């Protein structure tokens, strides 16, 4: 009996395992096996990657841009009183309510959206979501008061709710467990790229203040919402749904389906049954994943929405504060990719999550402890904190999808995970960066984010211990000649 430490499977030579309990059947299900070389597998992966990953990353780039631009709008041209908060006559408290109402819509529609993605096909459902949130973002450019802002933000949260969990779920139809974290990273890293571009775009649009009688923040929503609407048509017709119905043909298709015979979700599988839902909801180990993802939701949301305010508190003024949001996101982008590749390569998602959550926590703690006027040092800490906080997320998502086996269960588990983290988990992040603490260096926000990332670090290590115990028990109970599928670490 030999153990492949990278894949974390136990392989028994000269014996065929009974995998009937792990495979799903369907009218077009691939049940055979195909022998292929590593070079052939890499070639098929490259064909998938060059179409799927750029499209998925581009979709999430637009989503994140439209979600987080309200943070730029809040302070855009504030020196001339033409910012969003001033012109909509909202207090800081009311503005935060408008931010939070987005997350309520996000929380409520995560799970239904992932179910509809499987029922209606990924390309159609994702295209519908794109057009919806693009149109709603343009609508934000027309709000005039607190009530209209809150209503439109709720609709935006409902429309964007299914996008990220839907993309993570979508990858399980195309990639094996040890291939997902780095690809989730490329998608999630597009959010950091959007954060970087968002600041640069806001800087440019800030100079349009008063054009055609509209304040620059209104132009920001209009200009950034339009590409999502236009791209929705492209996604509807071009995004491939499942390998068995895609651009892959002949031997490439056989290799793709054989690779995913055990570890991938199946496009031909039936929709979720009550028994599958019950099994997923009562699988208590999954709640360990949900809890640590809840922890990372706080720094994720606070950085997404308040980085322009944080840089403004570092003695950068108005449009310059927008421009200085670019470096933290740029560094986070590169860090995410490297960390996620390493986590998959060494089957060590827990350790990578713990380490970079700790690094992020150190960045926040140092920023909180430094004197408020130590602007350059605190800016460096912001870069460190953003890199650590964002880099620990893709391994967490890859870890979850690697340890849920049926198509329907993966969809529900991912939706619940993001619902806890990106819905409930992000709500506290809206309140921790208090406007009246700007001169003091936002200590409440920094200390809170540090504490949540320390929770993520410790929690991921404890979950790693649980999985190690479960794997030892699986090996102990295995019958001679039996192939055992161990949990990924």
LODO-968945 format. One record per residue (C-alpha): x, y, z. Coordinates in steps of 0.25 Angstrom, whole numbers, plus 2048, in hexadecimal, padded with zeros to 3 digits. Layout:
BEGIN
ATOM	X	Y	Z .
...
***
This chain:
BEGIN
ATOM	800	800	800 .
ATOM	806	80D	7FC .
ATOM	803	81B	7FF .
ATOM	804	827	7F5 .
ATOM	807	832	7FF .
ATOM	803	83D	7F5 .
ATOM	7F6	838	7F2 .
ATOM	7F3	832	7FF .
ATOM	7ED	825	7F9 .
ATOM	7F0	817	7FD .
ATOM	7F2	80E	7F0 .
ATOM	7F2	7FF	7F1 .
ATOM	7F9	7F9	7E5 .
ATOM	7F3	7EE	7DC .
ATOM	7E5	7F0	7E3 .
ATOM	7D9	7F8	7DD .
ATOM	7D2	800	7E8 .
ATOM	7C3	800	7E9 .
ATOM	7C0	80E	7E7 .
ATOM	7B1	80D	7E5 .
ATOM	7AE	814	7F1 .
ATOM	7B6	820	7ED .
ATOM	7B2	821	7DE .
ATOM	7A5	827	7D9 .
ATOM	79D	822	7CE .
ATOM	796	829	7C3 .
ATOM	792	827	7B4 .
ATOM	79F	82D	7AF .
ATOM	7A8	828	7BA .
ATOM	7B6	824	7B7 .
ATOM	7B8	816	7BE .
ATOM	7C5	811	7B7 .
ATOM	7D3	814	7B9 .
ATOM	7DE	81A	7AF .
ATOM	7ED	818	7B0 .
ATOM	7F4	825	7AD .
ATOM	802	82B	7AF .
ATOM	805	837	7B8 .
ATOM	808	83F	7AC .
ATOM	7FA	83C	7A6 .
ATOM	7F4	840	7B3 .
ATOM	7FB	84D	7B4 .
ATOM	7F7	850	7A5 .
ATOM	7E8	84E	7A9 .
ATOM	7EA	856	7B5 .
ATOM	7F0	861	7AD .
ATOM	7E4	861	7A3 .
ATOM	7DB	862	7AF .
ATOM	7E3	86D	7B6 .
ATOM	7E4	876	7AA .
ATOM	7D5	877	7A9 .
ATOM	7CF	875	7B6 .
ATOM	7D8	87C	7C0 .
ATOM	7D9	889	7B8 .
ATOM	7CA	88A	7B6 .
ATOM	7C7	886	7C5 .
ATOM	7D2	890	7CA .
ATOM	7CC	89B	7C1 .
ATOM	7BE	899	7C6 .
ATOM	7C2	89A	7D4 .
ATOM	7CB	8A6	7D1 .
ATOM	7BE	8AD	7CC .
ATOM	7B6	8A8	7D8 .
ATOM	7C0	8AD	7E2 .
ATOM	7C2	8BA	7DB .
ATOM	7B3	8BD	7DC .
ATOM	7B2	8B8	7EA .
ATOM	7BD	8C0	7F0 .
ATOM	7BD	8CD	7E8 .
ATOM	7B3	8D3	7F3 .
ATOM	7C0	8D4	7FC .
ATOM	7C6	8DD	7F1 .
ATOM	7B9	8E5	7EF .
ATOM	7B8	8E8	7FE .
ATOM	7C4	8F1	7FE .
ATOM	7C6	8F5	7EF .
ATOM	7C7	904	7EE .
ATOM	7C4	906	7FC .
ATOM	7CC	912	7FD .
ATOM	7C2	919	7F4 .
ATOM	7B6	912	7FB .
ATOM	7B2	90B	7EF .
ATOM	7B4	8FD	7F5 .
ATOM	7A9	8F3	7F6 .
ATOM	7A7	8F4	805 .
ATOM	7A5	903	804 .
ATOM	79C	903	7F8 .
ATOM	793	8F8	7FD .
ATOM	792	900	80B .
ATOM	796	8F3	813 .
ATOM	79D	8F2	820 .
ATOM	7A9	8E9	822 .
ATOM	79F	8DF	829 .
ATOM	795	8DF	81E .
ATOM	7A0	8DD	814 .
ATOM	7A4	8D1	81B .
ATOM	796	8CC	81C .
ATOM	796	8CD	80C .
ATOM	7A3	8C5	80C .
ATOM	79D	8BA	815 .
ATOM	790	8B8	80E .
ATOM	798	8B3	802 .
ATOM	79D	8A8	80B .
ATOM	78F	8A4	80F .
ATOM	78B	8A2	801 .
ATOM	798	89B	7FF .
ATOM	795	892	80A .
ATOM	787	88E	806 .
ATOM	78A	88B	7F8 .
ATOM	797	883	7F8 .
ATOM	791	875	7FA .
ATOM	785	877	7F0 .
ATOM	78E	87C	7E6 .
ATOM	798	870	7E6 .
ATOM	78C	867	7E4 .
ATOM	787	86F	7D8 .
ATOM	795	86F	7D2 .
ATOM	794	860	7D1 .
ATOM	785	860	7CC .
ATOM	787	86B	7C2 .
ATOM	795	868	7BD .
ATOM	7A1	871	7C2 .
ATOM	7A2	879	7B5 .
ATOM	794	87E	7B5 .
ATOM	793	880	7C4 .
ATOM	7A0	887	7C6 .
ATOM	79C	890	7B9 .
ATOM	78F	894	7C0 .
ATOM	796	897	7CD .
ATOM	7A0	8A0	7C5 .
ATOM	796	8A8	7BE .
ATOM	78D	8AA	7CA .
ATOM	799	8AF	7D3 .
ATOM	79E	8B8	7C8 .
ATOM	790	8BE	7C6 .
ATOM	78F	8C0	7D5 .
ATOM	79C	8C7	7D6 .
ATOM	799	8D1	7CB .
ATOM	78C	8D3	7D3 .
ATOM	795	8D7	7DF .
ATOM	79A	8E3	7D7 .
ATOM	78C	8E8	7D8 .
ATOM	789	8E7	7E7 .
ATOM	786	8F4	7EE .
ATOM	783	8F1	7FD .
ATOM	785	8E6	808 .
ATOM	778	8DE	804 .
ATOM	77C	8DC	7F6 .
ATOM	78A	8D9	7F9 .
ATOM	786	8CE	803 .
ATOM	77C	8C8	7F9 .
ATOM	785	8C7	7ED .
ATOM	791	8C2	7F6 .
ATOM	788	8B6	7FA .
ATOM	784	8B3	7EC .
ATOM	793	8B3	7E9 .
ATOM	796	8A9	7F4 .
ATOM	78C	8A0	7EF .
ATOM	791	8A0	7E1 .
ATOM	79F	89E	7E4 .
ATOM	79D	894	7EF .
ATOM	79E	888	7E6 .
ATOM	7AA	88C	7DE .
ATOM	7B6	888	7E7 .
ATOM	7B0	87B	7ED .
ATOM	7AB	878	7DF .
ATOM	7B9	879	7D9 .
ATOM	7C0	871	7E3 .
ATOM	7B5	866	7E1 .
ATOM	7B7	867	7D2 .
ATOM	7C6	864	7D3 .
ATOM	7C2	857	7DA .
ATOM	7BC	852	7CC .
ATOM	7CA	854	7C5 .
ATOM	7D5	852	7CF .
ATOM	7DA	848	7D9 .
ATOM	7DB	84B	7E8 .
ATOM	7EA	84E	7E8 .
ATOM	7E8	858	7DC .
ATOM	7DE	861	7E2 .
ATOM	7E4	86A	7EC .
ATOM	7ED	871	7E2 .
ATOM	7E2	873	7D8 .
ATOM	7D9	878	7E3 .
ATOM	7E5	881	7E6 .
ATOM	7E5	887	7D8 .
ATOM	7D6	88A	7D9 .
ATOM	7D7	890	7E7 .
ATOM	7E4	897	7E3 .
ATOM	7DC	89E	7D8 .
ATOM	7D5	8A5	7E4 .
ATOM	7E2	8AA	7E9 .
ATOM	7E5	8AF	7DB .
ATOM	7D7	8B5	7DB .
ATOM	7DB	8BC	7E8 .
ATOM	7E7	8C2	7E1 .
ATOM	7E1	8C6	7D5 .
ATOM	7D5	8CB	7DC .
ATOM	7DD	8D5	7E3 .
ATOM	7E4	8D9	7D6 .
ATOM	7D7	8DA	7CF .
ATOM	7D1	8E3	7DA .
ATOM	7DD	8EC	7D9 .
ATOM	7DA	8EE	7CA .
ATOM	7CB	8EF	7CB .
ATOM	7CD	8F9	7D7 .
ATOM	7D2	903	7CC .
ATOM	7C4	902	7C5 .
ATOM	7BD	909	7D1 .
ATOM	7B2	911	7CB .
ATOM	7B2	90B	7BD .
ATOM	7A4	90C	7B7 .
ATOM	79F	911	7C4 .
ATOM	7A3	904	7CC .
ATOM	7AC	903	7D8 .
ATOM	7B8	8FA	7D6 .
ATOM	7B3	8EF	7DF .
ATOM	7A6	8ED	7D6 .
ATOM	7AF	8EC	7CA .
ATOM	7B7	8E1	7D2 .
ATOM	7AB	8D8	7D3 .
ATOM	7A6	8DA	7C5 .
ATOM	7B4	8D8	7BF .
ATOM	7B7	8CC	7C7 .
ATOM	7A9	8C5	7C6 .
ATOM	7A8	8C6	7B7 .
ATOM	7B3	8BB	7B4 .
ATOM	7AC	8B1	7BC .
ATOM	79F	8B3	7B4 .
ATOM	7A7	8B2	7A7 .
ATOM	7AF	8A6	7AC .
ATOM	7A3	89E	7B0 .
ATOM	79F	89B	7A1 .
ATOM	7AD	896	79F .
ATOM	7AD	88D	7AB .
ATOM	79F	887	7A7 .
ATOM	7A4	882	799 .
ATOM	7B3	87F	79C .
ATOM	7B5	87A	7AA .
ATOM	7B6	86A	7A9 .
ATOM	7AC	863	7B3 .
ATOM	7B2	855	7B5 .
ATOM	7BD	84D	7AF .
ATOM	7B4	843	7A8 .
ATOM	7AD	84F	7A1 .
ATOM	7B9	858	79E .
ATOM	7C4	85B	794 .
ATOM	7CB	84E	798 .
ATOM	7CA	843	78E .
ATOM	7CF	835	78B .
ATOM	7DB	831	794 .
ATOM	7DB	83E	79B .
ATOM	7CD	83C	7A0 .
ATOM	7D0	82E	7A4 .
ATOM	7DC	832	7AC .
ATOM	7D4	83E	7B3 .
ATOM	7C9	835	7B7 .
ATOM	7D2	829	7BC .
ATOM	7DA	833	7C4 .
ATOM	7CD	838	7CB .
ATOM	7C7	82A	7CD .
ATOM	7C8	82A	7DC .
ATOM	7CC	838	7E0 .
ATOM	7C4	841	7D7 .
ATOM	7B5	846	7D7 .
ATOM	7AD	840	7CC .
ATOM	7A5	849	7C2 .
ATOM	79B	83D	7C0 .
ATOM	798	83B	7CF .
ATOM	78A	83D	7D4 .
ATOM	787	849	7DC .
ATOM	788	849	7EB .
ATOM	77F	83F	7F3 .
ATOM	77A	841	801 .
ATOM	783	836	806 .
ATOM	78F	83D	800 .
ATOM	78B	84A	806 .
ATOM	789	844	814 .
ATOM	796	83C	813 .
ATOM	79E	849	80F .
ATOM	797	851	81A .
ATOM	79A	847	825 .
ATOM	7A8	845	821 .
ATOM	7AE	84C	82D .
ATOM	7BC	84C	828 .
ATOM	7B8	856	81D .
ATOM	7B4	860	828 .
ATOM	7C3	861	82B .
ATOM	7C5	866	81D .
ATOM	7B9	870	81F .
ATOM	7BF	875	82C .
ATOM	7CC	879	827 .
ATOM	7C7	87F	81A .
ATOM	7BE	887	823 .
ATOM	7CA	88C	82A .
ATOM	7D1	891	81D .
ATOM	7C4	898	818 .
ATOM	7C6	8A3	822 .
ATOM	7D4	8A8	81C .
ATOM	7D0	8A5	80E .
ATOM	7C3	8AE	80F .
ATOM	7CA	8B9	817 .
ATOM	7D6	8BA	80D .
ATOM	7CD	8B9	801 .
ATOM	7C4	8C5	806 .
ATOM	7CE	8CD	80E .
ATOM	7DB	8CD	808 .
ATOM	7D9	8DA	802 .
ATOM	7D5	8E0	80F .
ATOM	7E1	8D9	816 .
ATOM	7EB	8DF	80C .
ATOM	7E4	8ED	80E .
ATOM	7E7	8EB	81C .
ATOM	7F6	8E9	819 .
ATOM	7F7	8F8	815 .
ATOM	7F3	8F5	806 .
ATOM	7E9	8FF	801 .
ATOM	7DD	8FE	7F8 .
ATOM	7E1	8F8	7EB .
ATOM	7EF	8F4	7F0 .
ATOM	7E8	8EB	7FA .
ATOM	7E1	8E4	7EF .
ATOM	7EE	8E2	7E7 .
ATOM	7F5	8DC	7F4 .
ATOM	7EC	8D1	7F5 .
ATOM	7F2	8CA	7E9 .
ATOM	800	8C5	7EF .
ATOM	7F9	8BD	7FA .
ATOM	7F0	8B6	7F1 .
ATOM	7FB	8B4	7E6 .
ATOM	804	8AD	7F1 .
ATOM	7F8	8A4	7F6 .
ATOM	7F5	8A0	7E7 .
ATOM	803	89A	7E6 .
ATOM	803	894	7F4 .
ATOM	7F6	88D	7F2 .
ATOM	7FB	886	7E5 .
ATOM	808	881	7EB .
ATOM	802	87C	7F8 .
ATOM	7F6	875	7F1 .
ATOM	800	86D	7E8 .
ATOM	808	869	7F4 .
ATOM	7FC	864	7FC .
ATOM	7F7	85B	7F1 .
ATOM	805	856	7ED .
ATOM	809	852	7FB .
ATOM	7FA	84E	800 .
ATOM	7FC	857	80B .
ATOM	7F0	861	80A .
ATOM	7EF	862	819 .
ATOM	7FD	866	81C .
ATOM	7FD	870	811 .
ATOM	7F0	876	816 .
ATOM	7F5	877	824 .
ATOM	802	87D	820 .
ATOM	7FD	888	818 .
ATOM	7F1	88B	821 .
ATOM	7FC	88D	82C .
ATOM	804	896	822 .
ATOM	7F8	89E	820 .
ATOM	7F5	89F	82F .
ATOM	803	8A4	831 .
ATOM	801	8AF	827 .
ATOM	7F4	8B4	82D .
ATOM	7FA	8B3	83C .
ATOM	806	8BB	838 .
ATOM	7FE	8C6	831 .
ATOM	7F5	8C7	83D .
ATOM	801	8C8	847 .
ATOM	809	8D2	83F .
ATOM	807	8E1	841 .
ATOM	7FC	8E7	839 .
ATOM	806	8F0	832 .
ATOM	80F	8E5	82E .
ATOM	809	8E6	820 .
ATOM	813	8DF	818 .
ATOM	815	8D3	821 .
ATOM	806	8D1	823 .
ATOM	805	8D1	814 .
ATOM	80F	8C6	813 .
ATOM	807	8BF	81E .
ATOM	7FA	8C1	815 .
ATOM	801	8BA	809 .
ATOM	805	8AE	812 .
ATOM	7F8	8AD	819 .
ATOM	7F1	8AD	80B .
ATOM	7FA	8A2	805 .
ATOM	7F8	899	811 .
ATOM	7E9	89B	812 .
ATOM	7E6	898	803 .
ATOM	7F1	88D	801 .
ATOM	7EB	884	80C .
ATOM	7DD	884	805 .
ATOM	7DF	87B	7F8 .
ATOM	7E6	86F	800 .
ATOM	7DA	86F	809 .
ATOM	7D0	86E	7FE .
ATOM	7D8	864	7F7 .
ATOM	7D9	85C	804 .
ATOM	7CA	85C	805 .
ATOM	7C7	857	7F7 .
ATOM	7D1	84C	7F8 .
ATOM	7CA	846	804 .
ATOM	7BC	846	7FE .
ATOM	7BA	83B	7F4 .
ATOM	7AC	83B	7ED .
ATOM	7A8	846	7E3 .
ATOM	79C	84B	7EB .
ATOM	7A3	84B	7F8 .
ATOM	7AE	853	7F3 .
ATOM	7A5	85E	7EE .
ATOM	79D	85F	7FB .
ATOM	7AA	85E	804 .
ATOM	7B1	869	7FB .
ATOM	7A4	872	7FC .
ATOM	7A3	870	80B .
ATOM	7B2	873	80D .
ATOM	7B1	880	805 .
ATOM	7A4	883	80B .
ATOM	7AA	883	819 .
ATOM	7B7	88A	815 .
ATOM	7B3	893	80B .
ATOM	7A5	896	810 .
ATOM	7A5	895	820 .
ATOM	7B4	896	821 .
ATOM	7B5	8A3	819 .
ATOM	7AB	8AA	821 .
ATOM	7B4	8AE	82D .
ATOM	7BE	8B3	823 .
ATOM	7B5	8BE	820 .
ATOM	7B5	8C4	82E .
ATOM	7C3	8C3	833 .
ATOM	7CA	8CE	82B .
ATOM	7C3	8DA	832 .
ATOM	7C4	8E8	82B .
ATOM	7C7	8EF	839 .
ATOM	7D4	8E6	83A .
ATOM	7DA	8EA	82E .
ATOM	7E4	8F4	835 .
ATOM	7E7	8E9	83F .
ATOM	7EB	8DF	834 .
ATOM	7DE	8D6	834 .
ATOM	7E3	8CE	840 .
ATOM	7D5	8C7	842 .
ATOM	7D5	8C2	833 .
ATOM	7E4	8BD	834 .
ATOM	7E3	8B6	841 .
ATOM	7D6	8AF	83D .
ATOM	7DB	8AA	830 .
ATOM	7E8	8A5	837 .
ATOM	7DF	89D	841 .
ATOM	7D7	897	836 .
ATOM	7E3	893	82E .
ATOM	7E9	88D	83A .
ATOM	7DC	885	83C .
ATOM	7DE	880	82D .
ATOM	7EC	87C	830 .
ATOM	7E9	874	83C .
ATOM	7DC	86E	836 .
ATOM	7E2	869	82A .
ATOM	7ED	862	832 .
ATOM	7E2	85B	83B .
ATOM	7DA	857	82E .
ATOM	7E7	851	829 .
ATOM	7E8	849	835 .
ATOM	7DA	844	834 .
ATOM	7DD	83F	825 .
ATOM	7EA	839	829 .
ATOM	7E2	830	834 .
ATOM	7D7	82D	82A .
ATOM	7E2	828	81F .
ATOM	7E9	81F	82A .
ATOM	7DB	819	82D .
ATOM	7D8	817	81E .
ATOM	7E5	810	81C .
ATOM	7E4	807	829 .
ATOM	7D6	803	825 .
ATOM	7D9	800	816 .
ATOM	7D8	7F2	811 .
ATOM	7E4	7EB	80A .
ATOM	7E4	7EF	7FC .
ATOM	7DA	7FA	7FD .
ATOM	7DD	808	7F7 .
ATOM	7DB	813	802 .
ATOM	7D8	821	7FE .
ATOM	7DE	82A	809 .
ATOM	7DA	838	80D .
ATOM	7E3	843	807 .
ATOM	7EB	84B	811 .
***
